[in-house]
Structure formats: C-alpha cells, structure tokens
Amino acid sequence: MDLSTALLCAVAALLGVNNLLFKIPGWSTKRVFFWSLQAVNLGSIVALLAVGIPGFAGATTAINWVLGLLLIMHVIGNNGKLVEALRSNSSEEEREVNERRERMKAALLRGNEE
C-alpha cells in the first residue's frame, strides 16, 4: 500500500469514527473523546488543505478540498450535536429542580395548615 492510499484510508477511518462516536452511550459526558476527535479533525483539515495527499495526478487539489470540506462539515455537525445534548441534559436537570421545589412548597403548605 502506497502513501496516498494509506492517507485516503486514514481519512475514511476518521470519517467513520466521527459517525461512531455518537453511537456510544453517554458520549456527551465523556468530553475527552469528543474534544480529541475534534482536534484530530482540525489537524486533518489543516494537513489536507495545506499539504494534501500526494499521488493523485491533476486531481489532487479537488480531492483535498472535498475531503477537507467534508471534515469541516463533520466538525460543525459534531459541535451541534454536543450543544443539543447539553441543552437536553440541562432541561432534564431543570425539570428535576422544579419538581423538588414543588414538593418542598407542598410540604411547607402542609406544615402551615397544621
């Protein structure tokens, strides 16, 4: 396997990992994996657009830009999924706090009636 084929396979594997991360239960609480994947994505984007994948005669620029833009799309999508997960977690926590507050108010009202 030559270098250009190995680099293409590495980019394909990176795209697969981008999709696989969100299938892991509790991924939003394991932020080390998320941010390390985002760092690898950004590093790959810079490498693709600055250096590129050697070995594609004539089509190198187009291939590098397509793969780089695809990774940019994944970075943006990954951040959107993280924001969505954080919002859903905060709304659940807020709902639990409101339920506790209502229970405490009911207990205080029962205590005042007696």
C-alpha distances in whole Angstrom, upper triangle without the diagonal:
4,7,8,6,6,10,11,10,12,15,15,16,18,20,20,22,24,25,25,28,31,31,31,35,37,34,36,38,35,34,32,29,30,31,27,25,27,27,23,23,25,23,20,23,24,20,19,23,23,20,18,14,13,12,14,17,21,20,18,22,22,19,19,23,22,20,22,25,24,24,27,28,27,29,32,32,31,34,36,36,36,40,41,40,42,45,45,45,48,50,50,51,54,55,55,57,60,60,61,64,65,66,67,70,71,72,74,75,76,78,80,81,83
4,6,6,6,9,10,11,12,15,16,17,19,20,21,23,25,26,27,28,32,32,33,37,38,35,37,39,35,35,32,30,30,30,27,25,27,26,22,23,24,22,19,21,22,18,17,20,20,17,15,11,10,9,12,14,18,17,15,19,20,17,17,21,21,19,21,24,23,23,26,28,27,28,31,32,31,34,36,36,37,40,41,40,42,45,46,46,48,50,51,52,54,56,56,58,60,61,62,64,66,67,68,70,72,72,74,76,77,78,80,82,84
4,5,5,6,9,10,10,12,14,15,16,18,20,21,23,25,25,27,30,31,31,35,36,33,35,36,33,32,30,27,28,27,24,23,24,23,19,19,21,18,15,18,18,14,14,17,17,13,12,8,8,8,11,14,17,16,14,17,18,15,15,18,19,16,18,21,21,20,23,25,24,25,28,29,28,31,33,33,34,37,38,38,40,43,43,44,46,48,48,49,52,53,54,56,58,59,60,62,64,65,66,68,69,70,72,74,75,76,78,80,81
4,5,5,6,9,10,11,12,14,15,17,18,20,21,23,24,26,29,30,31,34,35,32,34,36,33,32,30,27,27,27,24,22,23,22,19,18,20,17,14,16,17,13,12,15,15,12,10,6,6,6,8,11,14,13,10,13,15,12,11,15,15,13,15,19,18,18,21,23,22,23,26,27,27,29,32,32,33,35,37,37,39,41,42,42,45,47,47,48,51,52,53,55,57,58,59,61,63,64,65,67,68,69,71,73,74,75,77,79,81
4,5,5,6,9,10,11,12,14,15,16,18,20,21,22,24,27,28,29,33,34,31,33,35,32,31,29,26,27,27,24,22,23,23,19,19,21,19,15,17,19,16,14,17,18,15,13,9,9,9,10,13,16,14,13,16,16,13,13,17,16,14,16,19,18,18,21,23,22,24,27,27,26,29,31,31,32,35,36,36,38,40,41,42,44,46,46,48,50,51,52,54,56,57,58,60,62,63,64,66,67,68,70,72,73,74,76,78,80
4,5,5,6,9,10,10,12,14,15,16,18,20,21,22,25,26,27,30,32,29,31,32,29,29,26,24,24,24,21,19,21,20,17,17,19,17,14,16,18,15,14,17,18,15,13,10,11,11,13,16,19,17,15,18,18,15,14,18,17,14,16,20,18,17,21,22,21,22,26,26,25,28,30,30,30,33,35,34,36,39,39,40,42,44,44,46,48,49,50,52,54,55,56,58,60,60,62,64,65,66,68,70,71,72,74,76,77
4,5,5,6,9,10,10,12,14,15,17,19,20,21,24,25,26,30,31,27,29,31,28,27,25,22,22,22,19,17,18,17,14,14,16,14,10,13,14,11,10,14,14,12,10,7,9,10,12,15,17,15,13,15,15,12,11,14,14,11,13,16,15,14,17,19,18,19,23,23,22,25,27,27,28,31,32,32,34,36,37,38,40,42,43,44,46,47,48,50,52,53,54,56,58,59,60,62,64,65,66,68,69,70,72,74,76
4,5,5,6,9,10,11,12,14,15,17,18,20,23,24,25,29,30,27,29,31,28,27,26,23,22,23,20,18,19,19,15,14,16,15,11,13,15,13,11,14,16,14,11,8,10,11,11,15,16,14,12,14,14,10,10,13,12,9,12,15,13,13,16,18,17,18,21,22,21,24,26,26,27,30,31,31,33,36,36,37,39,41,42,43,45,47,47,49,51,52,54,55,57,58,60,61,63,64,66,67,69,70,72,73,75
4,5,5,6,9,10,10,12,14,16,16,18,21,21,23,26,28,25,27,29,26,26,24,21,21,22,19,17,18,19,15,15,17,16,13,15,17,15,13,17,19,17,14,11,13,14,14,18,20,17,16,18,17,13,14,16,15,12,14,17,15,14,18,19,17,19,22,22,21,24,26,25,27,30,30,30,32,35,35,36,38,40,40,42,44,45,46,48,50,51,52,54,56,57,58,60,61,62,64,66,67,68,70,72,73
4,5,5,6,9,10,10,12,14,15,16,19,20,21,25,26,23,25,27,24,23,21,18,18,19,16,13,15,15,11,11,14,13,10,13,15,13,12,15,17,15,13,11,14,15,16,20,21,19,16,18,18,14,13,16,15,11,13,16,14,12,16,17,15,17,20,20,19,22,24,23,24,27,28,28,30,33,33,33,36,38,38,39,42,43,44,46,48,49,50,52,54,54,56,58,59,60,62,64,65,66,68,70,71
4,5,5,6,9,10,11,13,14,15,18,19,21,24,25,22,24,26,23,22,21,18,17,18,16,13,14,14,10,9,12,11,8,10,13,11,10,13,15,14,12,10,14,15,15,19,20,17,15,16,15,12,11,13,12,8,10,12,10,9,13,14,12,14,17,17,16,19,21,21,22,25,26,26,28,31,31,32,34,36,37,38,40,42,42,44,46,47,48,50,52,53,55,56,58,59,61,62,64,65,67,68,70
4,5,5,6,9,10,11,12,14,17,18,19,23,24,21,23,26,23,23,22,18,18,19,17,14,15,16,13,12,15,15,12,13,16,15,13,16,19,18,15,13,16,17,16,20,21,18,16,18,16,13,13,15,12,9,12,14,11,10,14,14,12,15,18,17,17,20,22,21,22,25,26,26,28,30,31,31,34,36,36,38,40,41,42,44,46,47,48,50,51,52,54,56,57,58,60,62,63,64,66,68,69
4,5,5,6,9,10,10,12,15,16,17,20,22,19,21,23,21,20,19,16,16,17,15,12,14,15,12,11,15,15,12,14,17,16,15,18,20,19,17,15,18,19,19,23,24,21,19,21,20,16,16,18,16,12,14,16,13,12,15,16,13,15,18,17,16,19,21,20,21,24,25,24,27,29,29,30,33,34,34,36,38,39,40,42,44,45,46,48,50,51,52,54,55,56,58,60,61,62,64,66,67
4,5,5,6,9,10,11,13,15,16,19,20,17,19,21,18,18,16,13,13,14,12,9,10,12,8,8,11,11,9,11,14,14,13,16,18,18,16,15,18,20,20,24,25,21,19,20,19,16,15,16,14,11,12,14,11,9,12,13,10,12,15,14,13,16,18,17,18,21,22,22,24,27,27,27,30,32,32,33,36,37,38,40,42,43,44,46,48,48,50,52,53,54,56,58,59,60,62,64,65
4,5,5,7,9,10,12,14,16,19,20,17,19,21,19,18,18,15,14,15,14,10,11,13,11,9,12,13,11,12,15,15,14,16,19,19,17,16,19,21,20,24,24,21,19,19,18,15,14,15,13,10,11,12,9,7,11,11,8,10,13,12,12,15,17,16,17,20,21,21,23,25,26,27,29,31,31,33,35,36,37,39,41,42,43,45,47,48,49,51,52,54,55,57,58,60,61,63,65
4,5,5,6,9,11,11,13,17,19,16,18,21,18,18,18,14,14,16,15,11,13,16,13,12,16,16,14,15,19,18,17,20,23,22,20,19,22,23,23,26,27,24,22,23,21,18,18,19,16,13,15,16,12,11,14,14,11,13,16,14,13,17,18,16,18,21,21,20,23,26,25,26,29,30,30,32,35,35,36,38,40,41,42,44,46,47,48,50,51,53,54,56,57,59,61,62,64
4,5,5,6,9,10,11,15,16,13,15,17,15,15,14,11,11,13,12,8,11,13,11,10,14,15,13,15,18,18,18,20,23,23,21,20,23,25,25,28,29,26,24,24,23,20,19,20,18,15,16,17,14,12,14,14,11,12,15,13,11,15,17,15,16,19,20,19,21,24,23,24,27,28,28,30,32,33,34,36,38,39,40,42,44,44,46,48,49,50,52,54,55,56,58,60,61
4,6,6,8,10,11,15,15,12,14,16,15,14,14,11,9,11,11,7,9,12,10,9,12,14,13,14,17,18,17,19,22,22,20,20,24,26,25,29,29,25,24,23,22,19,18,18,16,14,14,14,11,9,11,11,7,9,11,10,8,11,13,11,13,16,16,16,18,21,21,22,24,26,26,28,30,31,32,34,36,37,38,40,42,43,44,46,47,49,50,52,53,55,56,58,60
4,6,6,7,10,13,15,12,14,17,16,16,16,13,12,14,14,11,12,16,14,12,16,18,16,17,20,21,20,22,25,25,23,23,26,27,27,30,30,27,25,25,24,21,20,20,18,15,16,16,13,12,14,12,9,11,13,10,9,13,13,11,13,16,16,16,19,21,20,21,24,25,25,27,30,30,31,33,35,36,37,39,41,42,44,45,46,48,50,51,52,54,56,57,59
4,6,5,7,11,13,10,13,16,14,15,15,11,11,14,14,11,13,16,15,14,18,19,18,19,22,23,22,24,27,27,25,24,28,29,29,32,33,29,28,28,27,24,23,23,21,18,19,19,16,15,17,16,12,14,16,13,11,15,16,13,14,18,17,16,19,21,21,21,24,26,25,27,29,30,31,33,35,35,37,39,40,41,43,45,46,47,49,51,51,53,55,56,58
4,6,6,9,10,7,10,12,10,11,12,8,8,11,11,9,11,14,13,13,16,18,17,19,22,22,22,24,27,27,26,25,29,31,30,34,34,31,29,29,28,25,24,24,22,19,19,20,17,15,16,15,12,12,15,12,9,12,14,11,11,15,15,13,16,19,18,18,21,23,23,24,27,28,28,30,32,33,34,36,38,38,40,42,43,44,46,48,49,50,52,54,55
4,5,8,9,6,8,11,11,12,13,11,9,13,14,11,13,16,16,15,18,20,20,21,24,25,24,26,29,30,28,28,31,33,32,36,36,33,31,31,29,27,26,25,23,21,21,20,17,16,17,15,12,13,14,11,9,12,12,8,9,13,12,10,14,16,15,15,19,20,20,21,24,25,25,28,29,30,31,34,35,36,38,40,41,42,44,45,46,48,50,51,53
4,6,9,8,11,13,13,14,16,13,12,16,17,14,16,19,19,18,21,23,22,23,27,27,27,29,32,32,30,30,33,34,34,37,38,34,33,33,31,28,28,28,25,23,23,23,20,18,20,18,15,16,18,14,12,15,15,12,13,16,15,13,16,18,17,17,21,22,21,23,25,26,26,29,31,31,32,35,36,36,38,40,41,42,44,46,47,48,50,52,53
4,6,6,9,11,10,12,13,11,11,15,15,14,16,19,18,18,22,23,23,24,27,28,28,30,32,33,31,31,34,36,36,39,40,36,35,35,33,30,29,30,28,25,25,25,22,20,22,20,17,18,19,16,14,16,17,13,13,17,16,13,16,18,17,16,20,21,20,22,25,25,25,28,30,30,31,33,35,35,37,39,40,41,43,45,45,47,49,50,52
4,6,8,9,10,12,14,12,13,16,17,16,18,21,21,21,24,26,26,27,30,31,31,33,35,36,35,34,38,39,39,43,43,40,38,38,36,34,33,33,31,28,28,28,25,23,24,23,19,20,21,18,15,17,17,14,13,16,15,12,14,17,15,14,18,19,17,19,22,22,22,24,27,26,27,30,31,31,33,36,36,37,39,41,42,43,46,47,48
4,5,6,7,10,12,11,11,14,16,16,17,20,21,21,23,25,26,27,29,31,31,33,35,36,35,35,38,40,40,44,44,41,39,38,37,35,33,33,31,29,28,28,25,23,24,23,19,19,20,18,15,16,16,13,11,14,13,10,11,14,13,11,15,16,15,16,19,20,19,22,24,24,25,27,29,29,31,33,34,35,37,39,40,41,43,45,46
4,5,5,7,9,8,8,11,13,12,13,16,17,17,20,22,22,23,26,27,27,29,31,32,31,31,35,37,37,40,41,37,35,35,34,31,30,29,28,25,25,24,22,20,20,19,16,16,17,15,11,13,14,10,9,12,12,9,11,14,13,12,16,18,17,18,21,22,22,24,26,27,28,30,32,32,34,36,37,38,40,42,43,44,46,48,49
4,6,6,10,9,8,11,13,13,13,16,18,18,19,22,23,23,26,27,28,29,31,33,32,33,36,38,38,42,42,38,36,35,34,32,30,30,28,26,25,24,22,20,20,19,16,15,16,14,11,11,12,9,6,9,10,7,7,11,11,9,12,15,14,15,18,19,19,21,23,24,25,27,29,30,31,33,35,36,37,39,40,41,43,45,47
4,6,9,9,9,11,14,14,15,17,19,20,21,23,25,26,28,29,30,32,33,35,34,35,38,41,41,44,44,41,39,38,37,35,33,33,31,29,28,28,26,23,23,23,19,18,19,18,14,14,15,13,10,12,13,9,9,13,13,10,13,15,15,14,18,19,19,20,23,24,24,26,28,29,30,32,34,34,36,38,39,40,42,44,45
4,6,6,7,9,11,12,13,15,16,17,19,21,22,23,25,27,28,30,31,32,31,32,35,38,38,42,42,39,36,36,35,33,31,31,30,27,26,26,24,21,22,22,18,17,19,17,14,14,16,14,11,14,15,12,12,16,16,14,16,19,18,18,21,23,22,24,27,27,28,30,32,32,33,36,37,38,39,42,43,43,46,48,49
4,5,5,6,8,10,10,12,14,15,16,18,20,21,22,24,25,27,28,29,29,30,34,36,36,40,40,37,34,34,33,31,29,28,28,25,24,24,22,19,19,20,16,14,16,16,12,12,14,12,9,12,14,12,11,15,16,14,16,19,19,19,21,24,23,24,27,29,29,30,33,34,34,37,38,39,40,43,44,45,46,49,50
4,5,5,6,8,10,10,12,14,15,16,18,20,21,22,24,26,27,28,28,28,32,34,35,38,39,36,33,33,33,30,28,28,28,25,23,24,23,19,20,21,17,15,18,17,14,14,17,15,13,16,18,15,15,19,20,18,20,23,23,22,25,27,27,28,31,32,32,34,36,37,37,40,42,42,43,46,47,48,50,52,53
4,6,5,6,9,10,11,12,14,15,16,18,20,21,22,24,26,26,26,26,29,32,32,36,37,34,31,31,30,28,26,26,25,22,21,22,20,17,18,18,15,14,16,16,12,13,16,14,12,16,17,15,16,19,20,18,21,24,23,23,26,28,28,29,32,33,33,35,38,38,39,42,43,44,45,47,49,49,51,53,55
4,6,5,6,9,10,11,12,14,15,17,19,20,21,23,24,25,25,26,29,32,32,35,35,32,30,29,28,26,24,24,23,20,19,19,18,14,15,15,12,10,13,12,8,9,12,11,9,12,14,12,13,17,17,17,19,21,22,22,25,26,27,28,31,32,32,34,36,37,38,40,42,43,44,46,48,49,50,52,54
4,5,5,6,9,10,10,12,14,15,17,18,20,21,22,24,24,25,28,31,31,35,35,32,29,28,28,26,23,23,23,20,18,19,18,14,15,16,13,10,13,13,10,10,13,13,10,13,16,15,15,18,19,19,20,23,24,24,26,28,29,29,32,33,34,35,38,39,39,42,44,44,45,48,49,50,52,54,55
4,5,5,6,9,10,10,12,14,15,16,18,20,21,22,22,23,26,29,29,33,33,30,27,27,27,25,22,23,23,19,18,19,18,14,15,17,14,12,15,15,12,13,16,16,14,17,19,18,18,21,23,22,23,26,27,27,29,31,32,33,35,37,37,39,41,42,43,45,47,47,48,51,52,53,55,57,58
4,5,5,6,9,10,10,12,14,15,16,18,20,20,20,20,24,26,27,30,31,28,25,25,24,22,20,20,19,16,15,16,15,11,12,14,10,9,12,13,10,11,14,14,13,16,18,17,18,21,22,22,24,26,27,27,30,32,32,33,36,37,38,39,42,42,43,45,47,48,49,52,53,54,56,58,59
4,5,5,6,9,10,10,12,14,15,17,18,19,19,20,24,27,27,30,30,27,24,23,23,21,19,18,18,15,13,14,13,10,10,12,9,6,10,11,8,9,12,12,11,14,16,16,17,20,21,21,23,25,26,27,29,31,32,33,35,37,37,39,41,42,43,45,47,48,49,51,53,53,55,57,59
4,5,5,6,8,10,11,12,14,15,16,18,18,19,23,26,26,29,29,27,24,23,23,21,18,19,19,16,14,15,15,11,12,14,12,9,13,14,12,12,16,16,15,17,20,20,20,23,25,24,25,28,29,29,31,34,34,35,38,39,40,41,44,45,45,47,49,50,51,53,55,56,57,60,61
4,5,5,6,9,10,10,12,14,15,16,15,16,20,23,23,27,27,24,21,21,21,19,16,17,17,14,12,14,14,10,12,14,12,10,14,15,13,14,17,17,17,20,22,21,22,25,26,26,28,31,31,32,34,36,37,38,40,42,42,44,46,47,48,50,52,53,54,56,57,58,60,62,64
4,5,5,6,9,10,10,12,14,15,14,15,19,22,22,25,25,22,19,19,19,16,14,14,14,11,9,11,10,6,8,10,8,7,11,12,10,12,15,15,15,18,20,20,21,24,25,26,27,30,31,31,33,35,36,37,39,41,42,43,45,47,48,50,51,52,54,56,57,58,60,62,63
4,5,5,6,9,10,11,12,14,14,16,19,22,23,25,25,22,20,18,19,17,14,14,15,12,9,11,11,8,8,11,10,8,11,13,12,13,16,17,17,18,21,22,22,24,26,27,28,30,32,32,34,36,37,38,40,42,43,44,46,48,48,50,52,53,54,56,58,59,60,62,64
4,5,5,6,9,10,10,11,12,14,17,20,21,24,24,22,19,18,19,17,14,14,16,13,10,13,14,10,11,14,13,11,15,17,15,16,19,20,20,22,24,25,25,28,30,30,31,34,35,35,37,39,40,41,43,45,46,47,49,51,51,53,55,56,57,59,61,61,63,65,67
4,5,5,6,8,10,10,10,11,14,17,18,21,21,19,15,15,16,14,10,12,13,9,8,11,11,8,10,13,12,11,14,16,15,17,20,20,20,23,25,25,26,29,30,31,32,35,36,36,38,40,41,42,44,46,47,48,51,52,53,55,56,57,59,61,62,63,65,67,69
4,5,5,6,8,10,9,12,15,18,18,20,20,17,15,13,14,12,9,9,10,8,5,8,9,6,7,11,11,10,13,15,15,16,18,20,20,22,24,25,26,28,30,31,32,34,36,36,38,40,41,42,44,46,47,48,50,52,53,54,56,57,59,60,62,63,65,67,68
4,6,5,6,8,9,12,15,18,18,21,20,18,15,14,15,14,10,11,13,11,8,11,13,10,10,14,14,13,15,18,18,18,21,23,23,24,27,28,28,30,32,33,34,36,38,38,40,42,43,44,46,48,49,50,52,54,54,56,58,59,60,62,64,65,66,68,70
4,6,5,5,6,9,12,15,16,18,18,17,13,13,14,13,9,11,13,11,9,12,14,11,13,16,16,15,18,20,20,21,24,25,25,27,29,30,31,33,35,35,36,39,40,41,42,45,46,47,49,50,51,53,55,56,57,59,61,62,63,65,67,67,69,71,73
4,6,6,4,7,10,13,13,16,16,13,10,9,11,9,5,7,10,7,6,10,11,10,11,14,15,15,17,19,19,21,23,24,25,27,29,30,31,33,35,35,37,39,40,41,43,45,46,47,49,51,52,53,55,57,58,59,61,62,64,65,67,68,70,72,73
4,6,6,9,12,15,14,16,15,13,10,8,10,10,6,6,10,9,6,9,12,11,11,14,16,15,17,20,20,21,23,25,26,27,29,31,32,33,35,36,37,40,41,42,43,45,47,48,50,52,53,54,56,57,58,60,62,63,64,66,68,69,70,72,74
4,6,10,12,15,15,17,16,15,12,10,13,13,9,10,13,12,10,13,15,14,14,18,19,18,20,23,23,24,26,28,28,30,32,33,34,36,38,38,40,42,43,44,45,48,49,50,52,54,55,55,58,59,60,62,64,65,66,68,70,70,72,74,76
4,7,8,12,13,15,15,14,10,10,13,12,9,11,14,13,11,15,17,15,16,20,20,20,22,25,25,26,28,30,30,32,34,35,36,38,40,40,42,44,45,46,48,50,51,52,54,56,57,58,60,61,62,64,66,67,68,70,72,73,74,76,78
4,6,10,10,12,12,11,7,7,10,9,6,9,11,10,9,13,14,14,15,18,19,19,21,23,23,25,27,28,29,31,33,34,35,37,39,40,41,43,45,45,47,49,50,51,53,55,56,57,59,61,62,63,65,67,68,70,71,72,74,76,78
4,7,7,10,12,10,7,9,11,8,7,10,12,10,11,14,15,15,17,19,19,20,23,24,24,26,29,29,30,33,34,35,36,39,40,41,42,44,45,47,48,50,51,53,55,56,57,59,61,62,63,65,67,68,69,71,72,73,75,77,79
4,6,8,10,10,7,10,12,10,10,13,15,14,15,18,19,18,21,23,23,24,27,28,28,30,32,33,34,36,38,39,40,42,44,44,46,48,49,50,52,54,55,56,58,60,61,62,64,66,67,69,70,71,73,75,76,77,79,81,82
4,6,9,9,8,11,13,11,12,15,16,15,17,20,20,20,23,25,25,26,29,30,30,33,35,35,36,39,40,41,42,45,46,47,49,50,51,53,55,56,57,59,61,62,63,65,67,68,69,71,73,74,75,77,78,80,81,83,85
4,6,6,5,9,10,8,10,13,14,13,16,18,18,19,22,23,24,26,28,29,29,32,33,34,36,38,39,40,42,44,45,46,48,50,51,52,54,55,57,58,60,61,63,64,66,67,69,70,72,73,75,76,78,79,81,82,84
4,6,6,9,11,11,12,15,16,16,18,20,21,22,24,26,27,28,30,32,33,35,36,37,39,41,42,43,45,47,48,49,51,53,54,55,57,58,60,61,63,64,66,67,69,70,72,73,75,76,78,79,81,82,84,85,87
4,6,8,9,10,11,13,14,16,17,19,20,22,23,25,26,28,29,31,32,34,35,37,38,40,41,43,44,46,47,49,50,52,53,55,56,58,59,61,62,64,65,67,68,70,71,73,74,76,77,78,80,82,83,85,87
4,6,6,6,9,10,11,12,14,16,17,18,20,21,23,24,26,27,29,31,32,33,35,37,38,39,41,42,44,45,47,48,50,51,53,54,56,57,59,60,62,63,65,66,68,69,71,72,74,75,77,78,80,81,83
4,6,5,6,9,10,11,12,14,15,17,18,20,21,22,24,26,27,29,30,31,33,35,36,37,39,41,42,43,45,47,48,49,51,53,54,55,57,59,60,61,63,65,66,67,69,71,72,73,75,76,78,80,82
4,6,5,6,9,10,10,12,14,15,16,18,20,21,22,24,26,27,29,30,32,33,35,36,38,39,41,42,43,45,47,48,49,51,53,54,55,57,59,60,61,63,64,66,68,69,70,72,74,75,76,78,80
4,5,5,6,9,10,10,12,14,15,16,18,20,21,22,24,26,27,28,30,32,33,34,36,38,39,41,42,43,45,47,48,49,51,53,54,56,57,58,60,62,63,64,66,68,69,70,72,73,75,76,79
4,5,5,6,8,10,11,12,14,15,17,18,20,21,22,25,26,27,29,30,32,33,35,36,37,39,41,42,44,45,47,48,50,51,53,54,56,57,59,60,62,63,65,66,67,69,71,72,73,75,77
4,6,5,6,8,10,11,12,14,15,16,18,20,21,23,24,26,27,29,30,31,33,35,36,37,39,41,42,43,45,47,48,49,51,53,54,55,57,59,60,61,63,65,66,67,69,70,72,74,76
4,5,5,6,8,10,10,12,14,15,16,18,20,21,22,24,26,27,28,30,32,33,35,36,37,39,41,42,43,45,47,48,49,51,53,54,55,57,58,60,61,63,64,66,68,69,70,72,74
4,5,5,6,9,10,11,12,14,15,16,18,20,21,22,24,26,27,28,30,32,33,35,36,38,39,41,42,43,45,47,48,50,51,52,54,56,57,58,60,62,63,64,66,68,69,70,73
4,6,5,6,9,10,11,12,14,15,16,19,20,21,23,25,26,27,29,30,32,33,35,36,37,39,41,42,44,45,47,48,50,51,53,54,56,57,59,60,61,63,65,66,67,69,71
4,5,5,6,9,10,11,13,14,15,17,19,20,21,23,24,26,27,29,30,32,33,35,36,38,39,41,42,44,45,47,48,49,51,53,54,56,57,59,60,62,63,65,66,68,70
4,5,5,6,9,10,11,12,14,15,17,18,20,21,23,24,26,27,29,30,32,33,35,36,37,39,41,42,43,45,47,48,50,51,53,54,56,57,58,60,62,63,64,66,68
4,5,5,6,9,10,11,12,14,15,16,18,20,21,22,24,26,27,29,30,32,33,35,36,38,39,41,42,44,45,47,48,50,51,52,54,56,57,58,60,62,63,65,67
4,5,5,6,9,10,10,12,14,15,16,18,20,21,23,24,26,27,29,30,32,33,34,36,38,39,41,42,44,45,47,48,50,51,53,54,55,57,59,60,61,63,65
4,5,5,6,9,10,11,12,14,16,17,19,20,21,23,25,26,27,29,31,32,33,35,37,38,39,41,43,43,45,47,48,49,51,53,54,55,57,59,60,62,64
4,6,5,6,8,10,11,12,14,16,16,18,20,21,23,24,26,27,29,30,32,33,35,36,37,39,41,42,44,45,47,48,50,51,53,54,56,57,58,60,62
4,5,5,6,8,10,10,12,14,15,16,18,20,21,22,24,26,27,28,30,31,33,34,36,37,39,40,42,44,45,46,48,50,51,52,54,55,57,59,61
4,6,5,6,9,10,11,12,14,15,17,19,20,21,23,25,26,27,29,30,32,33,35,36,38,39,41,42,44,45,47,48,49,51,53,54,55,57,59
4,5,5,6,9,10,11,12,14,16,17,19,20,21,23,25,26,27,29,31,32,33,35,37,37,39,41,42,43,45,47,48,49,51,53,54,56,58
4,5,5,6,9,10,11,12,14,15,17,18,20,21,23,24,26,27,29,30,32,33,35,36,38,39,41,42,44,45,47,48,50,51,53,54,56
4,5,5,6,9,10,11,12,14,15,17,18,20,21,23,24,26,27,29,30,32,33,35,36,38,39,41,42,44,45,47,48,50,51,53,55
4,5,5,6,9,10,11,12,14,15,16,18,20,21,22,24,26,27,28,30,32,33,35,36,37,39,41,42,43,45,47,48,49,51,53
4,5,5,6,9,10,11,12,14,15,17,19,20,21,23,25,26,27,29,31,31,33,35,36,37,39,41,42,43,45,47,48,49,52
4,5,5,6,9,10,11,12,14,15,17,18,20,21,23,24,26,27,29,30,32,33,35,36,38,39,41,42,44,45,47,48,50
4,5,5,6,9,10,11,12,14,15,17,18,20,21,23,24,26,27,28,30,32,33,35,36,38,39,41,42,44,45,47,49
4,5,5,6,9,10,11,12,14,15,16,18,20,21,22,24,26,27,28,30,31,33,35,36,37,39,41,42,43,45,47
4,5,5,6,9,10,11,12,14,15,17,19,20,21,23,25,26,27,29,30,32,33,35,36,37,39,41,42,44,46
4,5,5,6,9,10,11,12,14,15,17,19,20,21,23,24,26,27,29,30,32,33,35,36,38,39,41,42,44
4,5,5,6,9,10,11,12,14,15,16,18,20,21,22,24,26,27,28,30,32,33,35,36,37,39,41,43
4,5,5,6,9,10,10,12,14,15,16,18,20,21,22,24,26,27,29,30,31,33,35,36,37,39,41
4,5,5,6,9,10,11,13,14,15,17,19,20,21,23,25,26,27,29,30,32,33,35,36,38,40
4,5,5,6,9,10,11,12,14,16,17,18,20,21,23,25,26,27,29,30,32,33,35,37,38
4,5,5,6,9,10,10,12,14,15,16,18,20,21,22,24,26,27,28,30,31,33,35,37
4,5,5,6,9,10,10,12,14,15,16,18,20,21,22,24,26,27,29,30,31,33,35
4,5,5,6,9,10,11,13,14,15,17,19,20,21,23,24,26,27,29,30,32,34
4,5,5,6,9,10,11,12,14,15,17,18,20,21,23,24,26,27,29,31,32
4,5,5,6,9,10,10,12,14,15,16,18,20,21,22,24,26,27,29,31
4,5,5,6,9,10,11,12,14,15,17,18,20,21,23,24,26,27,29
4,5,5,6,9,10,11,12,14,15,17,18,20,21,23,25,26,28
4,5,5,6,9,10,11,12,14,15,16,18,20,21,23,24,26
4,5,5,6,9,10,10,12,14,15,16,18,20,21,23,25
4,5,5,6,9,10,11,12,14,15,17,18,20,21,23
4,5,5,6,9,10,10,12,14,15,16,18,20,22
4,5,5,6,9,10,11,12,14,15,17,18,20
4,5,5,6,9,10,10,12,14,15,17,19
4,5,5,6,9,10,11,12,14,15,17
4,5,5,6,9,10,10,12,14,16
4,5,5,6,9,10,11,12,15
4,5,5,6,9,10,11,13
4,5,5,6,9,10,11
4,5,5,6,9,10
4,5,5,6,9
4,6,5,7
4,6,6
4,6
4
